[in-house]
Amino acid sequence: MKDLLTLSEVSTFLKVPKSTIYKLARERRLPGHKVGKHWRFVREEIEAWVQNAGADESMVGAAVGNSSRDRFSLN
């Protein structure tokens, strides 16, 4: 069975507020699965998302060519 994470666990793992995780998941910019009212995240999908964030900055909403932003910017 795959390791599932809660929204709180993903928030801690990525070190961003829960509201940011919810927004990214709802907008389908972060891989997640809604189970009833609750979000669940597959650890491997989140780790792959972090690894690929630098390769595809549009995934995290960073402007292309804006070097003043951190490559993992979630804004």
C-alpha positions in Angstrom: 0.0 0.0 0.0 1.2 3.5 -0.8 2.1 5.9 2.0 -0.8 8.4 2.3 -0.3 11.8 3.9 -2.8 14.2 5.3 -3.0 17.9 4.4 -1.3 18.7 7.7 1.5 16.2 7.1 2.1 17.7 3.6 2.1 21.2 5.1 4.8 20.1 7.5 6.8 18.2 4.9 6.8 21.2 2.5 7.1 23.8 5.3 4.2 25.9 3.9 0.9 26.8 5.5 -2.1 24.5 5.3 -4.0 27.1 3.4 -1.4 27.0 0.6 -1.5 23.2 0.4 -5.3 23.3 0.1 -5.2 26.0 -2.6 -2.6 24.2 -4.7 -4.5 20.9 -4.4 -7.8 22.5 -5.2 -6.3 24.1 -8.3 -4.7 20.8 -9.2 -1.2 22.3 -9.1 -0.3 19.8 -6.3 -1.1 16.1 -6.8 -3.8 15.1 -4.3 -7.0 13.1 -3.9 -10.2 14.2 -2.2 -11.8 11.5 -0.1 -15.1 12.9 1.1 -14.2 16.2 2.7 -10.6 15.3 3.3 -7.5 15.6 1.1 -5.0 12.7 0.9 -1.6 12.8 -0.8 0.6 9.9 -1.9 4.1 10.5 -0.5 5.8 9.4 -3.7 3.7 11.9 -5.8 4.6 14.8 -3.5 8.3 13.9 -3.6 8.2 13.7 -7.4 6.3 17.0 -7.5 9.1 18.6 -5.4 11.8 17.1 -7.6 10.1 18.3 -10.8 9.3 21.8 -9.5 12.6 23.2 -10.7 12.2 21.7 -14.2 8.7 23.1 -14.7 8.3 26.4 -12.9 4.7 26.8 -14.2 3.8 24.0 -11.7 4.4 26.3 -8.9 3.3 29.6 -10.5 6.7 31.2 -10.7 7.3 33.5 -13.6 9.7 32.2 -16.2 13.0 34.1 -16.1 12.3 35.7 -12.7 15.5 34.9 -11.0 14.5 36.8 -7.8 12.1 34.0 -6.9 13.1 30.8 -5.2 12.8 27.8 -7.5 10.3 26.2 -5.2 8.1 29.3 -4.8 4.5 28.4 -4.2 3.1 31.9 -4.9 
